[in-house]
């Protein structure tokens, strides 16, 4: 059975695995995302080598291609990322570097589109078209499937909904601009606001789940941060539903894992603030693959499987 090497380059972690045509995910290696480029590349190279070694030890067929989903805008030539706020790879010739490192043909695409493609192929909303996928993680990932493939736009830059404007002149986004949705309902921004308002904890202790726990214990500051995040997230999805009129919406990501109630808040907002023609037959589903969906979609982008 042929395999494809797949990667997920996220703002918090990076994962690599061998994907088989039955959607099997094998020999997974994970490394934390660091902000120094040299260290990032060294860690990625080591993880890729470990994945390939694991495949040989398991008797899997060598991969025939390498697909990578990355958090950021991929240039129209598919070579590099523009200036991603959560990865130290802006302008770096990533595709060529990966090809030279592995000897494999490489397909590079945005991680939100990779997730959407994976969910379309195998998720709870499989083959629903148009399919909108929204992932609330370190940042906000989005993917839109139309006619069975991810929509990229004229310059391959479509879909960065987290960097559309929620409040002009508002909070600073991790990308450096002001008032973006990601500054209010992205996981990194929620955590940074909690650290600033509630005080630093030991490294790694603060996450969205910890903010929710603080609110449950009666913290008004934590509750305020979450209320602002819920309002922003609901507004963003309402706007997307009206603009795109999808058949189904997949909601996933680490923010929803740590804060399950946000899912219900988002769905309620869509039902309250859209016309019946938009929400009557609209299906909301949870992500089936989670971060594995990125690996499935990245593998599919190589056109070597499915």
C-alpha positions as CSV (number, residue, x, y, z in Angstrom):
1,X,0.0,0.0,0.0
2,X,1.5,3.4,-1.0
3,X,2.2,6.0,1.7
4,X,2.6,9.7,1.7
5,X,4.6,11.7,4.2
6,X,2.5,14.4,5.7
7,X,3.2,17.4,7.9
8,X,1.2,19.8,10.0
9,X,3.0,23.0,10.9
10,X,1.0,24.8,13.6
11,X,1.6,27.7,15.9
12,X,1.9,25.4,19.0
13,X,3.1,22.1,17.6
14,X,4.2,20.4,14.4
15,X,3.3,16.8,13.6
16,X,4.6,14.4,10.9
17,X,3.3,11.0,9.9
18,X,3.0,8.5,7.1
19,X,-0.5,8.4,5.6
20,X,-1.9,5.3,3.8
21,X,-4.7,5.3,1.3
22,X,-7.1,3.9,3.9
23,X,-6.6,7.1,5.9
24,X,-4.2,5.4,8.3
25,X,-1.9,7.7,10.3
26,X,1.3,5.9,11.1
27,X,4.7,6.7,12.8
28,X,3.6,10.1,14.2
29,X,6.3,12.4,15.5
30,X,5.5,15.7,17.3
31,X,7.7,18.6,18.1
32,X,6.9,21.9,19.8
33,X,6.9,25.0,17.6
34,X,9.7,27.4,18.5
35,X,10.1,30.9,17.2
36,X,13.8,30.7,16.2
37,X,14.1,29.6,12.6
38,X,17.3,27.7,12.9
39,X,16.0,25.6,15.8
40,X,12.6,25.2,14.1
41,X,14.2,23.7,11.0
42,X,16.5,21.5,13.0
43,X,13.6,20.1,15.0
44,X,11.5,19.6,11.9
45,X,14.4,17.8,10.1
46,X,14.8,15.5,13.1
47,X,11.1,14.7,13.3
48,X,10.9,13.9,9.6
49,X,13.8,11.5,9.8
50,X,12.3,9.8,12.8
51,X,9.0,9.4,11.0
52,X,10.7,7.9,8.0
53,X,12.8,5.6,10.2
54,X,9.6,4.5,12.0
55,X,8.0,3.6,8.6
56,X,11.0,1.5,7.6
57,X,10.9,-0.3,11.0
58,X,7.2,-1.0,10.6
59,X,7.6,-2.4,7.1
60,X,5.6,0.4,5.4
61,X,6.2,1.3,1.8
62,X,8.5,4.3,1.4
63,X,6.5,7.5,0.8
64,X,6.0,8.7,-2.8
65,X,5.3,12.3,-2.0
66,X,5.3,14.8,0.9
67,X,2.3,17.1,1.7
68,X,2.5,19.9,4.2
69,X,-0.3,22.0,5.8
70,X,1.1,25.2,7.3
71,X,-0.4,28.0,9.4
72,X,-0.1,30.9,7.0
73,X,-0.7,32.2,3.5
74,X,1.1,30.1,0.9
75,X,2.4,32.1,-2.1
76,X,0.7,31.4,-5.4
77,X,3.8,29.5,-6.5
78,X,3.5,27.1,-3.6
79,X,7.0,27.8,-2.5
80,X,6.9,29.8,0.8
81,X,4.7,31.4,3.4
82,X,4.1,35.1,3.4
83,X,4.6,36.4,7.0
84,X,2.9,33.9,9.4
85,X,2.5,35.3,12.9
86,X,3.0,32.0,14.6
87,X,5.8,30.4,12.5
88,X,9.3,31.6,11.9
89,X,9.2,30.9,8.2
90,X,8.2,34.2,6.5
91,X,9.7,34.2,3.0
92,X,11.7,31.1,3.6
93,X,11.8,28.7,0.5
94,X,10.1,26.0,2.5
95,X,9.0,23.7,-0.4
96,X,12.5,23.6,-1.9
97,X,14.1,23.0,1.5
98,X,11.7,20.1,2.2
99,X,12.3,18.6,-1.3
100,X,16.1,18.8,-0.8
101,X,15.8,17.3,2.7
102,X,13.6,14.3,1.7
103,X,14.1,13.8,-2.0
104,X,10.3,13.8,-2.4
105,X,8.0,16.0,-4.5
106,X,6.3,18.4,-2.0
107,X,2.9,20.0,-2.0
108,X,2.6,23.0,0.4
109,X,-0.8,24.4,1.3
110,X,-2.5,26.4,4.1
111,X,-3.4,24.3,7.1
112,X,-7.0,25.4,7.2
113,X,-7.5,24.2,3.7
114,X,-5.7,21.0,4.4
115,X,-8.1,20.4,7.4
116,X,-11.1,21.2,5.3
117,X,-10.0,18.8,2.6
118,X,-9.4,16.1,5.2
119,X,-12.8,16.6,6.8
120,X,-14.4,16.6,3.3
121,X,-12.8,13.3,2.4
122,X,-13.5,11.4,5.7
123,X,-15.2,13.6,8.4
124,X,-18.7,13.8,9.8
125,X,-19.6,16.1,6.9
126,X,-18.0,14.0,4.2
127,X,-18.9,15.1,0.7
128,X,-21.0,18.0,1.9
129,X,-20.5,20.8,-0.6
130,X,-19.9,23.7,-0.1
131,X,-18.2,22.7,3.2
132,X,-16.9,25.4,5.6
133,X,-14.4,24.4,8.3
134,X,-13.4,26.7,11.1
135,X,-10.6,25.7,13.6
136,X,-10.1,27.8,16.7
137,X,-6.5,27.0,17.7
138,X,-3.5,29.2,18.4
139,X,-4.8,31.2,15.6
140,X,-8.0,30.8,13.5
141,X,-7.9,28.4,10.6
142,X,-10.5,28.3,7.8
143,X,-11.0,26.1,4.8
144,X,-13.8,26.2,2.2
145,X,-14.4,23.3,-0.1
146,X,-16.3,24.0,-3.3
147,X,-16.7,21.5,-6.1
148,X,-14.7,19.0,-4.1
149,X,-11.5,21.1,-3.8
150,X,-10.2,23.8,-1.5
151,X,-10.9,27.4,-2.6
152,X,-7.8,29.5,-2.8
153,X,-8.7,32.8,-4.4
154,X,-6.9,34.8,-7.1
155,X,-3.6,35.0,-5.2
156,X,-4.0,31.8,-3.1
157,X,-4.6,34.0,-0.1
158,X,-8.4,33.5,0.4
159,X,-9.8,32.5,3.7
160,X,-7.8,34.4,6.4
161,X,-11.0,35.2,8.3
162,X,-9.1,35.5,11.6
163,X,-7.4,38.6,10.1
164,X,-10.5,40.3,9.0
165,X,-11.5,43.3,11.1
166,X,-13.8,42.9,14.0
167,X,-13.2,46.2,15.8
168,X,-11.3,48.9,13.9
169,X,-8.5,50.2,16.0
170,X,-9.1,47.4,18.6
171,X,-6.8,45.0,20.3
172,X,-3.5,44.1,18.7
173,X,-3.5,40.9,16.8
174,X,-0.5,38.5,16.9
175,X,0.1,39.6,13.3
176,X,0.6,43.2,14.5
177,X,-2.5,44.7,13.1
178,X,-5.4,46.1,15.2
179,X,-8.9,44.8,15.8
180,X,-8.7,41.4,14.0
181,X,-11.0,38.6,15.1
182,X,-7.9,36.6,16.1
183,X,-7.1,39.2,18.7
184,X,-10.3,38.4,20.4
185,X,-11.1,34.7,19.9
186,X,-7.8,33.1,18.8
187,X,-6.3,30.8,21.5
188,X,-3.0,32.6,21.7
189,X,-4.8,36.0,22.3
190,X,-7.1,34.5,24.9
191,X,-4.2,33.1,26.9
192,X,-2.1,36.2,26.6
193,X,-5.0,38.3,27.8
194,X,-5.4,36.0,30.8
195,X,-1.7,36.2,31.6
196,X,-1.9,40.0,31.5
197,X,-5.1,40.3,33.5
198,X,-4.8,37.5,36.0
199,X,-1.0,37.2,36.5
200,X,1.6,34.8,35.2
201,X,1.6,31.2,36.1
202,X,4.3,28.6,35.8
203,X,5.3,28.2,32.1
204,X,2.8,26.3,30.1
205,X,0.1,26.3,32.8
206,X,-2.1,28.9,31.1
207,X,-4.3,27.6,28.3
208,X,-7.9,28.2,27.3
209,X,-9.1,25.4,29.7
210,X,-7.4,27.1,32.6
211,X,-9.1,30.4,31.7
212,X,-12.5,28.6,31.7
213,X,-11.6,27.0,35.0
214,X,-10.8,30.5,36.5
215,X,-14.2,31.8,35.2
216,X,-16.0,28.8,36.7
217,X,-14.3,29.6,40.1
218,X,-15.9,33.1,39.9
219,X,-13.2,35.2,38.3
220,X,-14.9,38.2,36.7
221,X,-11.8,39.0,34.6
222,X,-11.7,35.5,33.2
223,X,-15.4,35.6,32.5
224,X,-15.1,39.0,30.7
225,X,-12.3,37.6,28.5
226,X,-14.4,34.6,27.6
227,X,-17.5,36.6,26.9
228,X,-15.6,38.9,24.5
229,X,-14.2,35.9,22.8
230,X,-17.6,34.2,22.5
231,X,-19.2,37.3,21.0
232,X,-16.3,37.7,18.5
233,X,-16.4,34.0,17.5
234,X,-20.2,34.0,17.1
235,X,-20.1,37.2,15.0
236,X,-17.3,35.8,12.8
237,X,-19.2,32.5,12.1
238,X,-22.5,34.4,11.5
239,X,-20.8,36.6,8.9
240,X,-19.2,33.6,7.2
241,X,-22.5,31.7,7.1
242,X,-24.3,34.6,5.5
243,X,-21.5,35.3,3.0
244,X,-20.8,31.7,2.0
245,X,-24.1,29.8,2.6
246,X,-22.3,26.5,3.3
247,X,-24.1,23.1,3.4
248,X,-22.2,22.2,6.6
249,X,-19.8,23.8,9.0
250,X,-17.1,21.9,10.9
251,X,-16.1,23.4,14.2
252,X,-12.8,22.2,15.7
253,X,-9.5,23.2,17.3
254,X,-7.9,23.3,20.7
255,X,-10.0,26.3,21.9
256,X,-13.1,24.2,21.6
257,X,-11.4,21.3,23.3
258,X,-10.6,23.5,26.3
259,X,-13.9,25.4,26.1
260,X,-16.7,23.0,24.8
261,X,-19.5,25.5,25.6
262,X,-18.2,27.8,22.9
263,X,-19.6,25.5,20.2
264,X,-23.1,25.9,21.5
265,X,-22.7,29.7,21.7
266,X,-21.6,29.8,18.1
267,X,-24.4,27.7,16.8
268,X,-27.0,29.7,18.8
269,X,-25.6,32.9,17.3
270,X,-25.9,31.6,13.8
271,X,-29.5,30.6,14.3
272,X,-30.4,33.9,15.9
273,X,-28.7,36.2,13.5
274,X,-29.2,34.6,10.0
275,X,-32.2,34.1,7.9
276,X,-33.9,30.7,7.9
277,X,-32.8,30.1,4.3
278,X,-29.2,30.1,5.7
279,X,-29.5,28.0,8.8
280,X,-32.6,25.8,8.2
281,X,-30.6,22.9,6.6
282,X,-27.2,24.0,7.8
283,X,-25.4,21.1,9.5
284,X,-22.9,21.8,12.3
285,X,-20.5,18.9,13.0
286,X,-17.5,18.4,15.2
287,X,-14.1,17.7,13.6
288,X,-13.6,14.0,13.1
289,X,-9.9,14.1,12.4
290,X,-8.8,17.0,14.6
291,X,-5.2,17.6,13.7
292,X,-5.2,14.3,11.7
293,X,-7.5,16.0,9.2
294,X,-4.6,18.4,8.3
295,X,-2.5,15.3,7.6
296,X,-5.2,13.7,5.5
297,X,-5.7,16.9,3.5
298,X,-2.0,17.5,3.1
299,X,-1.6,14.0,1.8
300,X,-4.5,14.6,-0.6
301,X,-2.8,17.7,-1.9
302,X,0.0,15.6,-3.4
303,X,-2.5,13.8,-5.6
304,X,-0.7,10.6,-4.8
305,X,-3.7,9.2,-2.9
306,X,-7.5,9.5,-3.3
